Amino acid sequence: MKILSDKEKLDALLKKLSEYEAKVDFRMKHFRGVAHESASGELASSELKVLQDIVANLKAEVEALKKRIALKK
């Protein structure tokens, strides 16, 4: 198992962040809200919330890693 440097981790996180932001954008374009008594609407809403949470967590992780890299310099 290869141990990644902080720069490699940052690059990987930024790539992952870009992918998930694209997924959120796609879901938002096709999301029309939650219809009452609609299982598919509820599922779409849940998936969107999960994707948004993943993006928020990735952004926080990227910022923390950037600060760590800056401290090492």
mmCIF file of the N, C-alpha and C atoms, coordinates in Angstrom:
data_MODEL
# 
_entry.id   MODEL 
# 
loop_
_atom_site.group_PDB 
_atom_site.id 
_atom_site.type_symbol 
_atom_site.label_atom_id 
_atom_site.label_alt_id 
_atom_site.label_comp_id 
_atom_site.label_asym_id 
_atom_site.label_entity_id 
_atom_site.label_seq_id 
_atom_site.pdbx_PDB_ins_code 
_atom_site.Cartn_x 
_atom_site.Cartn_y 
_atom_site.Cartn_z 
_atom_site.occupancy 
_atom_site.B_iso_or_equiv 
_atom_site.pdbx_formal_charge 
_atom_site.auth_seq_id 
_atom_site.auth_comp_id 
_atom_site.auth_asym_id 
_atom_site.auth_atom_id 
_atom_site.pdbx_PDB_model_num 
ATOM 1   N N  . MET A 1 1  ? 0.833   -1.176 0.000   1.00 0.00 ? 1  MET A N  1 
ATOM 2   C CA . MET A 1 1  ? 0.000   0.000  0.000   1.00 0.00 ? 1  MET A CA 1 
ATOM 3   C C  . MET A 1 1  ? 0.884   1.248  0.000   1.00 0.00 ? 1  MET A C  1 
ATOM 4   N N  . LYS A 1 2  ? 0.642   2.128  -0.941  1.00 0.00 ? 2  LYS A N  1 
ATOM 5   C CA . LYS A 1 2  ? 1.447   3.333  -1.080  1.00 0.00 ? 2  LYS A CA 1 
ATOM 6   C C  . LYS A 1 2  ? 0.939   4.431  -0.143  1.00 0.00 ? 2  LYS A C  1 
ATOM 7   N N  . ILE A 1 3  ? 1.859   5.065  0.545   1.00 0.00 ? 3  ILE A N  1 
ATOM 8   C CA . ILE A 1 3  ? 1.509   6.185  1.413   1.00 0.00 ? 3  ILE A CA 1 
ATOM 9   C C  . ILE A 1 3  ? 1.614   7.458  0.582   1.00 0.00 ? 3  ILE A C  1 
ATOM 10  N N  . LEU A 1 4  ? 0.514   8.202  0.524   1.00 0.00 ? 4  LEU A N  1 
ATOM 11  C CA . LEU A 1 4  ? 0.470   9.410  -0.294  1.00 0.00 ? 4  LEU A CA 1 
ATOM 12  C C  . LEU A 1 4  ? 1.026   10.606 0.469   1.00 0.00 ? 4  LEU A C  1 
ATOM 13  N N  . SER A 1 5  ? 1.684   11.482 -0.263  1.00 0.00 ? 5  SER A N  1 
ATOM 14  C CA . SER A 1 5  ? 2.142   12.731 0.338   1.00 0.00 ? 5  SER A CA 1 
ATOM 15  C C  . SER A 1 5  ? 0.929   13.655 0.480   1.00 0.00 ? 5  SER A C  1 
ATOM 16  N N  . ASP A 1 6  ? 1.107   14.737 1.226   1.00 0.00 ? 6  ASP A N  1 
ATOM 17  C CA . ASP A 1 6  ? 0.002   15.681 1.406   1.00 0.00 ? 6  ASP A CA 1 
ATOM 18  C C  . ASP A 1 6  ? -0.433  16.285 0.075   1.00 0.00 ? 6  ASP A C  1 
ATOM 19  N N  . LYS A 1 7  ? 0.522   16.557 -0.799  1.00 0.00 ? 7  LYS A N  1 
ATOM 20  C CA . LYS A 1 7  ? 0.199   17.129 -2.115  1.00 0.00 ? 7  LYS A CA 1 
ATOM 21  C C  . LYS A 1 7  ? -0.621  16.139 -2.936  1.00 0.00 ? 7  LYS A C  1 
ATOM 22  N N  . GLU A 1 8  ? -0.247  14.869 -2.896  1.00 0.00 ? 8  GLU A N  1 
ATOM 23  C CA . GLU A 1 8  ? -0.992  13.840 -3.628  1.00 0.00 ? 8  GLU A CA 1 
ATOM 24  C C  . GLU A 1 8  ? -2.396  13.671 -3.049  1.00 0.00 ? 8  GLU A C  1 
ATOM 25  N N  . LYS A 1 9  ? -2.499  13.740 -1.725  1.00 0.00 ? 9  LYS A N  1 
ATOM 26  C CA . LYS A 1 9  ? -3.811  13.649 -1.077  1.00 0.00 ? 9  LYS A CA 1 
ATOM 27  C C  . LYS A 1 9  ? -4.689  14.818 -1.501  1.00 0.00 ? 9  LYS A C  1 
ATOM 28  N N  . LEU A 1 10 ? -4.092  16.010 -1.530  1.00 0.00 ? 10 LEU A N  1 
ATOM 29  C CA . LEU A 1 10 ? -4.833  17.203 -1.921  1.00 0.00 ? 10 LEU A CA 1 
ATOM 30  C C  . LEU A 1 10 ? -5.322  17.084 -3.355  1.00 0.00 ? 10 LEU A C  1 
ATOM 31  N N  . ASP A 1 11 ? -4.459  16.640 -4.250  1.00 0.00 ? 11 ASP A N  1 
ATOM 32  C CA . ASP A 1 11 ? -4.857  16.460 -5.649  1.00 0.00 ? 11 ASP A CA 1 
ATOM 33  C C  . ASP A 1 11 ? -6.001  15.457 -5.772  1.00 0.00 ? 11 ASP A C  1 
ATOM 34  N N  . ALA A 1 12 ? -5.915  14.355 -5.034  1.00 0.00 ? 12 ALA A N  1 
ATOM 35  C CA . ALA A 1 12 ? -6.964  13.332 -5.074  1.00 0.00 ? 12 ALA A CA 1 
ATOM 36  C C  . ALA A 1 12 ? -8.278  13.881 -4.521  1.00 0.00 ? 12 ALA A C  1 
ATOM 37  N N  . LEU A 1 13 ? -8.196  14.641 -3.432  1.00 0.00 ? 13 LEU A N  1 
ATOM 38  C CA . LEU A 1 13 ? -9.407  15.218 -2.846  1.00 0.00 ? 13 LEU A CA 1 
ATOM 39  C C  . LEU A 1 13 ? -10.046 16.240 -3.772  1.00 0.00 ? 13 LEU A C  1 
ATOM 40  N N  . LEU A 1 14 ? -9.231  17.056 -4.428  1.00 0.00 ? 14 LEU A N  1 
ATOM 41  C CA . LEU A 1 14 ? -9.770  18.050 -5.355  1.00 0.00 ? 14 LEU A CA 1 
ATOM 42  C C  . LEU A 1 14 ? -10.450 17.380 -6.546  1.00 0.00 ? 14 LEU A C  1 
ATOM 43  N N  . LYS A 1 15 ? -9.876  16.286 -7.018  1.00 0.00 ? 15 LYS A N  1 
ATOM 44  C CA . LYS A 1 15 ? -10.489 15.541 -8.122  1.00 0.00 ? 15 LYS A CA 1 
ATOM 45  C C  . LYS A 1 15 ? -11.830 14.955 -7.680  1.00 0.00 ? 15 LYS A C  1 
ATOM 46  N N  . LYS A 1 16 ? -11.835 14.361 -6.490  1.00 0.00 ? 16 LYS A N  1 
ATOM 47  C CA . LYS A 1 16 ? -13.056 13.771 -5.942  1.00 0.00 ? 16 LYS A CA 1 
ATOM 48  C C  . LYS A 1 16 ? -14.116 14.856 -5.728  1.00 0.00 ? 16 LYS A C  1 
ATOM 49  N N  . LEU A 1 17 ? -13.687 16.013 -5.216  1.00 0.00 ? 17 LEU A N  1 
ATOM 50  C CA . LEU A 1 17 ? -14.597 17.132 -4.985  1.00 0.00 ? 17 LEU A CA 1 
ATOM 51  C C  . LEU A 1 17 ? -15.231 17.584 -6.292  1.00 0.00 ? 17 LEU A C  1 
ATOM 52  N N  . SER A 1 18 ? -14.433 17.681 -7.325  1.00 0.00 ? 18 SER A N  1 
ATOM 53  C CA . SER A 1 18 ? -14.933 18.082 -8.636  1.00 0.00 ? 18 SER A CA 1 
ATOM 54  C C  . SER A 1 18 ? -15.989 17.102 -9.146  1.00 0.00 ? 18 SER A C  1 
ATOM 55  N N  . GLU A 1 19 ? -15.734 15.814 -8.971  1.00 0.00 ? 19 GLU A N  1 
ATOM 56  C CA . GLU A 1 19 ? -16.682 14.787 -9.417  1.00 0.00 ? 19 GLU A CA 1 
ATOM 57  C C  . GLU A 1 19 ? -18.003 14.896 -8.660  1.00 0.00 ? 19 GLU A C  1 
ATOM 58  N N  . TYR A 1 20 ? -17.932 15.066 -7.356  1.00 0.00 ? 20 TYR A N  1 
ATOM 59  C CA . TYR A 1 20 ? -19.157 15.136 -6.555  1.00 0.00 ? 20 TYR A CA 1 
ATOM 60  C C  . TYR A 1 20 ? -19.911 16.441 -6.784  1.00 0.00 ? 20 TYR A C  1 
ATOM 61  N N  . GLU A 1 21 ? -19.194 17.542 -7.020  1.00 0.00 ? 21 GLU A N  1 
ATOM 62  C CA . GLU A 1 21 ? -19.880 18.796 -7.338  1.00 0.00 ? 21 GLU A CA 1 
ATOM 63  C C  . GLU A 1 21 ? -20.642 18.670 -8.652  1.00 0.00 ? 21 GLU A C  1 
ATOM 64  N N  . ALA A 1 22 ? -20.070 17.961 -9.617  1.00 0.00 ? 22 ALA A N  1 
ATOM 65  C CA . ALA A 1 22 ? -20.759 17.726 -10.889 1.00 0.00 ? 22 ALA A CA 1 
ATOM 66  C C  . ALA A 1 22 ? -22.019 16.886 -10.665 1.00 0.00 ? 22 ALA A C  1 
ATOM 67  N N  . LYS A 1 23 ? -21.934 15.893 -9.789  1.00 0.00 ? 23 LYS A N  1 
ATOM 68  C CA . LYS A 1 23 ? -23.107 15.061 -9.480  1.00 0.00 ? 23 LYS A CA 1 
ATOM 69  C C  . LYS A 1 23 ? -24.204 15.895 -8.822  1.00 0.00 ? 23 LYS A C  1 
ATOM 70  N N  . VAL A 1 24 ? -23.823 16.764 -7.889  1.00 0.00 ? 24 VAL A N  1 
ATOM 71  C CA . VAL A 1 24 ? -24.807 17.620 -7.222  1.00 0.00 ? 24 VAL A CA 1 
ATOM 72  C C  . VAL A 1 24 ? -25.448 18.564 -8.233  1.00 0.00 ? 24 VAL A C  1 
ATOM 73  N N  . ASP A 1 25 ? -24.645 19.170 -9.103  1.00 0.00 ? 25 ASP A N  1 
ATOM 74  C CA . ASP A 1 25 ? -25.182 20.073 -10.123 1.00 0.00 ? 25 ASP A CA 1 
ATOM 75  C C  . ASP A 1 25 ? -26.186 19.353 -11.014 1.00 0.00 ? 25 ASP A C  1 
ATOM 76  N N  . PHE A 1 26 ? -25.855 18.134 -11.428 1.00 0.00 ? 26 PHE A N  1 
ATOM 77  C CA . PHE A 1 26 ? -26.751 17.354 -12.274 1.00 0.00 ? 26 PHE A CA 1 
ATOM 78  C C  . PHE A 1 26 ? -28.060 17.063 -11.546 1.00 0.00 ? 26 PHE A C  1 
ATOM 79  N N  . ARG A 1 27 ? -27.952 16.639 -10.288 1.00 0.00 ? 27 ARG A N  1 
ATOM 80  C CA . ARG A 1 27 ? -29.162 16.328 -9.505  1.00 0.00 ? 27 ARG A CA 1 
ATOM 81  C C  . ARG A 1 27 ? -30.016 17.577 -9.296  1.00 0.00 ? 27 ARG A C  1 
ATOM 82  N N  . MET A 1 28 ? -29.375 18.716 -9.042  1.00 0.00 ? 28 MET A N  1 
ATOM 83  C CA . MET A 1 28 ? -30.127 19.955 -8.816  1.00 0.00 ? 28 MET A CA 1 
ATOM 84  C C  . MET A 1 28 ? -30.872 20.394 -10.072 1.00 0.00 ? 28 MET A C  1 
ATOM 85  N N  . LYS A 1 29 ? -30.270 20.183 -11.233 1.00 0.00 ? 29 LYS A N  1 
ATOM 86  C CA . LYS A 1 29 ? -30.926 20.571 -12.485 1.00 0.00 ? 29 LYS A CA 1 
ATOM 87  C C  . LYS A 1 29 ? -32.177 19.747 -12.736 1.00 0.00 ? 29 LYS A C  1 
ATOM 88  N N  . HIS A 1 30 ? -32.180 18.503 -12.277 1.00 0.00 ? 30 HIS A N  1 
ATOM 89  C CA . HIS A 1 30 ? -33.295 17.602 -12.549 1.00 0.00 ? 30 HIS A CA 1 
ATOM 90  C C  . HIS A 1 30 ? -34.200 17.375 -11.336 1.00 0.00 ? 30 HIS A C  1 
ATOM 91  N N  . PHE A 1 31 ? -33.940 18.077 -10.244 1.00 0.00 ? 31 PHE A N  1 
ATOM 92  C CA . PHE A 1 31 ? -34.730 17.903 -9.024  1.00 0.00 ? 31 PHE A CA 1 
ATOM 93  C C  . PHE A 1 31 ? -35.877 18.900 -9.033  1.00 0.00 ? 31 PHE A C  1 
ATOM 94  N N  . ARG A 1 32 ? -37.099 18.386 -8.887  1.00 0.00 ? 32 ARG A N  1 
ATOM 95  C CA . ARG A 1 32 ? -38.269 19.253 -8.916  1.00 0.00 ? 32 ARG A CA 1 
ATOM 96  C C  . ARG A 1 32 ? -38.993 19.270 -7.571  1.00 0.00 ? 32 ARG A C  1 
ATOM 97  N N  . GLY A 1 33 ? -38.292 18.972 -6.535  1.00 0.00 ? 33 GLY A N  1 
ATOM 98  C CA . GLY A 1 33 ? -38.898 18.960 -5.214  1.00 0.00 ? 33 GLY A CA 1 
ATOM 99  C C  . GLY A 1 33 ? -39.442 17.590 -4.858  1.00 0.00 ? 33 GLY A C  1 
ATOM 100 N N  . VAL A 1 34 ? -39.965 17.497 -3.662  1.00 0.00 ? 34 VAL A N  1 
ATOM 101 C CA . VAL A 1 34 ? -40.489 16.226 -3.174  1.00 0.00 ? 34 VAL A CA 1 
ATOM 102 C C  . VAL A 1 34 ? -42.009 16.259 -3.259  1.00 0.00 ? 34 VAL A C  1 
ATOM 103 N N  . ALA A 1 35 ? -42.563 15.415 -4.102  1.00 0.00 ? 35 ALA A N  1 
ATOM 104 C CA . ALA A 1 35 ? -44.018 15.299 -4.185  1.00 0.00 ? 35 ALA A CA 1 
ATOM 105 C C  . ALA A 1 35 ? -44.504 14.489 -2.987  1.00 0.00 ? 35 ALA A C  1 
ATOM 106 N N  . HIS A 1 36 ? -45.608 14.882 -2.425  1.00 0.00 ? 36 HIS A N  1 
ATOM 107 C CA . HIS A 1 36 ? -46.150 14.142 -1.281  1.00 0.00 ? 36 HIS A CA 1 
ATOM 108 C C  . HIS A 1 36 ? -46.522 12.730 -1.700  1.00 0.00 ? 36 HIS A C  1 
ATOM 109 N N  . GLU A 1 37 ? -46.240 11.802 -0.834  1.00 0.00 ? 37 GLU A N  1 
ATOM 110 C CA . GLU A 1 37 ? -46.556 10.390 -1.072  1.00 0.00 ? 37 GLU A CA 1 
ATOM 111 C C  . GLU A 1 37 ? -45.801 9.812  -2.268  1.00 0.00 ? 37 GLU A C  1 
ATOM 112 N N  . SER A 1 38 ? -44.647 10.378 -2.571  1.00 0.00 ? 38 SER A N  1 
ATOM 113 C CA . SER A 1 38 ? -43.864 9.895  -3.705  1.00 0.00 ? 38 SER A CA 1 
ATOM 114 C C  . SER A 1 38 ? -42.558 9.297  -3.201  1.00 0.00 ? 38 SER A C  1 
ATOM 115 N N  . ALA A 1 39 ? -42.437 7.991  -3.332  1.00 0.00 ? 39 ALA A N  1 
ATOM 116 C CA . ALA A 1 39 ? -41.218 7.320  -2.881  1.00 0.00 ? 39 ALA A CA 1 
ATOM 117 C C  . ALA A 1 39 ? -40.018 7.749  -3.710  1.00 0.00 ? 39 ALA A C  1 
ATOM 118 N N  . SER A 1 40 ? -40.219 7.917  -5.007  1.00 0.00 ? 40 SER A N  1 
ATOM 119 C CA . SER A 1 40 ? -39.092 8.308  -5.859  1.00 0.00 ? 40 SER A CA 1 
ATOM 120 C C  . SER A 1 40 ? -38.636 9.730  -5.542  1.00 0.00 ? 40 SER A C  1 
ATOM 121 N N  . GLY A 1 41 ? -39.578 10.614 -5.220  1.00 0.00 ? 41 GLY A N  1 
ATOM 122 C CA . GLY A 1 41 ? -39.222 11.975 -4.833  1.00 0.00 ? 41 GLY A CA 1 
ATOM 123 C C  . GLY A 1 41 ? -38.454 12.006 -3.525  1.00 0.00 ? 41 GLY A C  1 
ATOM 124 N N  . GLU A 1 42 ? -38.889 11.188 -2.578  1.00 0.00 ? 42 GLU A N  1 
ATOM 125 C CA . GLU A 1 42 ? -38.193 11.088 -1.290  1.00 0.00 ? 42 GLU A CA 1 
ATOM 126 C C  . GLU A 1 42 ? -36.781 10.555 -1.476  1.00 0.00 ? 42 GLU A C  1 
ATOM 127 N N  . LEU A 1 43 ? -36.648 9.551  -2.324  1.00 0.00 ? 43 LEU A N  1 
ATOM 128 C CA . LEU A 1 43 ? -35.337 8.960  -2.589  1.00 0.00 ? 43 LEU A CA 1 
ATOM 129 C C  . LEU A 1 43 ? -34.416 9.971  -3.266  1.00 0.00 ? 43 LEU A C  1 
ATOM 130 N N  . ALA A 1 44 ? -34.943 10.697 -4.247  1.00 0.00 ? 44 ALA A N  1 
ATOM 131 C CA . ALA A 1 44 ? -34.142 11.709 -4.937  1.00 0.00 ? 44 ALA A CA 1 
ATOM 132 C C  . ALA A 1 44 ? -33.689 12.788 -3.959  1.00 0.00 ? 44 ALA A C  1 
ATOM 133 N N  . SER A 1 45 ? -34.583 13.187 -3.070  1.00 0.00 ? 45 SER A N  1 
ATOM 134 C CA . SER A 1 45 ? -34.244 14.196 -2.069  1.00 0.00 ? 45 SER A CA 1 
ATOM 135 C C  . SER A 1 45 ? -33.156 13.690 -1.131  1.00 0.00 ? 45 SER A C  1 
ATOM 136 N N  . SER A 1 46 ? -33.282 12.450 -0.690  1.00 0.00 ? 46 SER A N  1 
ATOM 137 C CA . SER A 1 46 ? -32.279 11.865 0.205   1.00 0.00 ? 46 SER A CA 1 
ATOM 138 C C  . SER A 1 46 ? -30.921 11.765 -0.473  1.00 0.00 ? 46 SER A C  1 
ATOM 139 N N  . GLU A 1 47 ? -30.915 11.323 -1.728  1.00 0.00 ? 47 GLU A N  1 
ATOM 140 C CA . GLU A 1 47 ? -29.654 11.209 -2.471  1.00 0.00 ? 47 GLU A CA 1 
ATOM 141 C C  . GLU A 1 47 ? -28.998 12.572 -2.630  1.00 0.00 ? 47 GLU A C  1 
ATOM 142 N N  . LEU A 1 48 ? -29.799 13.591 -2.909  1.00 0.00 ? 48 LEU A N  1 
ATOM 143 C CA . LEU A 1 48 ? -29.267 14.938 -3.068  1.00 0.00 ? 48 LEU A CA 1 
ATOM 144 C C  . LEU A 1 48 ? -28.654 15.438 -1.762  1.00 0.00 ? 48 LEU A C  1 
ATOM 145 N N  . LYS A 1 49 ? -29.334 15.195 -0.653  1.00 0.00 ? 49 LYS A N  1 
ATOM 146 C CA . LYS A 1 49 ? -28.806 15.624 0.649   1.00 0.00 ? 49 LYS A CA 1 
ATOM 147 C C  . LYS A 1 49 ? -27.493 14.916 0.977   1.00 0.00 ? 49 LYS A C  1 
ATOM 148 N N  . VAL A 1 50 ? -27.418 13.640 0.661   1.00 0.00 ? 50 VAL A N  1 
ATOM 149 C CA . VAL A 1 50 ? -26.180 12.882 0.907   1.00 0.00 ? 50 VAL A CA 1 
ATOM 150 C C  . VAL A 1 50 ? -25.045 13.445 0.060   1.00 0.00 ? 50 VAL A C  1 
ATOM 151 N N  . LEU A 1 51 ? -25.312 13.704 -1.216  1.00 0.00 ? 51 LEU A N  1 
ATOM 152 C CA . LEU A 1 51 ? -24.278 14.257 -2.098  1.00 0.00 ? 51 LEU A CA 1 
ATOM 153 C C  . LEU A 1 51 ? -23.819 15.628 -1.607  1.00 0.00 ? 51 LEU A C  1 
ATOM 154 N N  . GLN A 1 52 ? -24.757 16.462 -1.172  1.00 0.00 ? 52 GLN A N  1 
ATOM 155 C CA . GLN A 1 52 ? -24.393 17.782 -0.659  1.00 0.00 ? 52 GLN A CA 1 
ATOM 156 C C  . GLN A 1 52 ? -23.537 17.664 0.603   1.00 0.00 ? 52 GLN A C  1 
ATOM 157 N N  . ASP A 1 53 ? -23.842 16.702 1.439   1.00 0.00 ? 53 ASP A N  1 
ATOM 158 C CA . ASP A 1 53 ? -23.052 16.482 2.653   1.00 0.00 ? 53 ASP A CA 1 
ATOM 159 C C  . ASP A 1 53 ? -21.644 15.999 2.310   1.00 0.00 ? 53 ASP A C  1 
ATOM 160 N N  . ILE A 1 54 ? -21.543 15.122 1.316   1.00 0.00 ? 54 ILE A N  1 
ATOM 161 C CA . ILE A 1 54 ? -20.227 14.639 0.875   1.00 0.00 ? 54 ILE A CA 1 
ATOM 162 C C  . ILE A 1 54 ? -19.388 15.812 0.376   1.00 0.00 ? 54 ILE A C  1 
ATOM 163 N N  . VAL A 1 55 ? -19.997 16.698 -0.423  1.00 0.00 ? 55 VAL A N  1 
ATOM 164 C CA . VAL A 1 55 ? -19.281 17.864 -0.946  1.00 0.00 ? 55 VAL A CA 1 
ATOM 165 C C  . VAL A 1 55 ? -18.816 18.758 0.204   1.00 0.00 ? 55 VAL A C  1 
ATOM 166 N N  . ALA A 1 56 ? -19.680 18.992 1.171   1.00 0.00 ? 56 ALA A N  1 
ATOM 167 C CA . ALA A 1 56 ? -19.307 19.835 2.318   1.00 0.00 ? 56 ALA A CA 1 
ATOM 168 C C  . ALA A 1 56 ? -18.143 19.218 3.095   1.00 0.00 ? 56 ALA A C  1 
ATOM 169 N N  . ASN A 1 57 ? -18.188 17.911 3.302   1.00 0.00 ? 57 ASN A N  1 
ATOM 170 C CA . ASN A 1 57 ? -17.103 17.232 4.021   1.00 0.00 ? 57 ASN A CA 1 
ATOM 171 C C  . ASN A 1 57 ? -15.795 17.267 3.238   1.00 0.00 ? 57 ASN A C  1 
ATOM 172 N N  . LEU A 1 58 ? -15.880 17.086 1.923   1.00 0.00 ? 58 LEU A N  1 
ATOM 173 C CA . LEU A 1 58 ? -14.670 17.146 1.096   1.00 0.00 ? 58 LEU A CA 1 
ATOM 174 C C  . LEU A 1 58 ? -14.059 18.546 1.132   1.00 0.00 ? 58 LEU A C  1 
ATOM 175 N N  . LYS A 1 59 ? -14.902 19.574 1.076   1.00 0.00 ? 59 LYS A N  1 
ATOM 176 C CA . LYS A 1 59 ? -14.397 20.951 1.136   1.00 0.00 ? 59 LYS A CA 1 
ATOM 177 C C  . LYS A 1 59 ? -13.686 21.208 2.463   1.00 0.00 ? 59 LYS A C  1 
ATOM 178 N N  . ALA A 1 60 ? -14.266 20.721 3.544   1.00 0.00 ? 60 ALA A N  1 
ATOM 179 C CA . ALA A 1 60 ? -13.645 20.898 4.862   1.00 0.00 ? 60 ALA A CA 1 
ATOM 180 C C  . ALA A 1 60 ? -12.312 20.163 4.928   1.00 0.00 ? 60 ALA A C  1 
ATOM 181 N N  . GLU A 1 61 ? -12.272 18.966 4.370   1.00 0.00 ? 61 GLU A N  1 
ATOM 182 C CA . GLU A 1 61 ? -11.038 18.179 4.378   1.00 0.00 ? 61 GLU A CA 1 
ATOM 183 C C  . GLU A 1 61 ? -9.953  18.845 3.528   1.00 0.00 ? 61 GLU A C  1 
ATOM 184 N N  . VAL A 1 62 ? -10.351 19.414 2.391   1.00 0.00 ? 62 VAL A N  1 
ATOM 185 C CA . VAL A 1 62 ? -9.399  20.116 1.521   1.00 0.00 ? 62 VAL A CA 1 
ATOM 186 C C  . VAL A 1 62 ? -8.823  21.321 2.255   1.00 0.00 ? 62 VAL A C  1 
ATOM 187 N N  . GLU A 1 63 ? -9.676  22.093 2.912   1.00 0.00 ? 63 GLU A N  1 
ATOM 188 C CA . GLU A 1 63 ? -9.203  23.272 3.641   1.00 0.00 ? 63 GLU A CA 1 
ATOM 189 C C  . GLU A 1 63 ? -8.247  22.887 4.767   1.00 0.00 ? 63 GLU A C  1 
ATOM 190 N N  . ALA A 1 64 ? -8.576  21.830 5.488   1.00 0.00 ? 64 ALA A N  1 
ATOM 191 C CA . ALA A 1 64 ? -7.700  21.378 6.578   1.00 0.00 ? 64 ALA A CA 1 
ATOM 192 C C  . ALA A 1 64 ? -6.346  20.933 6.037   1.00 0.00 ? 64 ALA A C  1 
ATOM 193 N N  . LEU A 1 65 ? -6.356  20.240 4.911   1.00 0.00 ? 65 LEU A N  1 
ATOM 194 C CA . LEU A 1 65 ? -5.109  19.773 4.313   1.00 0.00 ? 65 LEU A CA 1 
ATOM 195 C C  . LEU A 1 65 ? -4.286  20.947 3.781   1.00 0.00 ? 65 LEU A C  1 
ATOM 196 N N  . LYS A 1 66 ? -4.951  21.950 3.206   1.00 0.00 ? 66 LYS A N  1 
ATOM 197 C CA . LYS A 1 66 ? -4.237  23.143 2.729   1.00 0.00 ? 66 LYS A CA 1 
ATOM 198 C C  . LYS A 1 66 ? -3.551  23.858 3.892   1.00 0.00 ? 66 LYS A C  1 
ATOM 199 N N  . LYS A 1 67 ? -4.246  23.948 5.022   1.00 0.00 ? 67 LYS A N  1 
ATOM 200 C CA . LYS A 1 67 ? -3.650  24.589 6.197   1.00 0.00 ? 67 LYS A CA 1 
ATOM 201 C C  . LYS A 1 67 ? -2.449  23.792 6.692   1.00 0.00 ? 67 LYS A C  1 
ATOM 202 N N  . ARG A 1 68 ? -2.585  22.467 6.684   1.00 0.00 ? 68 ARG A N  1 
ATOM 203 C CA . ARG A 1 68 ? -1.480  21.606 7.134   1.00 0.00 ? 68 ARG A CA 1 
ATOM 204 C C  . ARG A 1 68 ? -0.269  21.751 6.218   1.00 0.00 ? 68 ARG A C  1 
ATOM 205 N N  . ILE A 1 69 ? -0.510  21.833 4.922   1.00 0.00 ? 69 ILE A N  1 
ATOM 206 C CA . ILE A 1 69 ? 0.586   22.007 3.963   1.00 0.00 ? 69 ILE A CA 1 
ATOM 207 C C  . ILE A 1 69 ? 1.252   23.364 4.178   1.00 0.00 ? 69 ILE A C  1 
ATOM 208 N N  . ALA A 1 70 ? 0.439   24.399 4.420   1.00 0.00 ? 70 ALA A N  1 
ATOM 209 C CA . ALA A 1 70 ? 0.982   25.742 4.637   1.00 0.00 ? 70 ALA A CA 1 
ATOM 210 C C  . ALA A 1 70 ? 1.830   25.797 5.907   1.00 0.00 ? 70 ALA A C  1 
ATOM 211 N N  . LEU A 1 71 ? 1.440   25.065 6.931   1.00 0.00 ? 71 LEU A N  1 
ATOM 212 C CA . LEU A 1 71 ? 2.210   25.057 8.179   1.00 0.00 ? 71 LEU A CA 1 
ATOM 213 C C  . LEU A 1 71 ? 3.560   24.378 8.014   1.00 0.00 ? 71 LEU A C  1 
ATOM 214 N N  . LYS A 1 72 ? 3.635   23.404 7.118   1.00 0.00 ? 72 LYS A N  1 
ATOM 215 C CA . LYS A 1 72 ? 4.892   22.680 6.902   1.00 0.00 ? 72 LYS A CA 1 
ATOM 216 C C  . LYS A 1 72 ? 5.926   23.530 6.173   1.00 0.00 ? 72 LYS A C  1 
ATOM 217 N N  . LYS A 1 73 ? 5.464   24.540 5.450   1.00 0.00 ? 73 LYS A N  1 
ATOM 218 C CA . LYS A 1 73 ? 6.398   25.355 4.654   1.00 0.00 ? 73 LYS A CA 1 
ATOM 219 C C  . LYS A 1 73 ? 7.126   26.344 5.487   1.00 0.00 ? 73 LYS A C  1 
# 
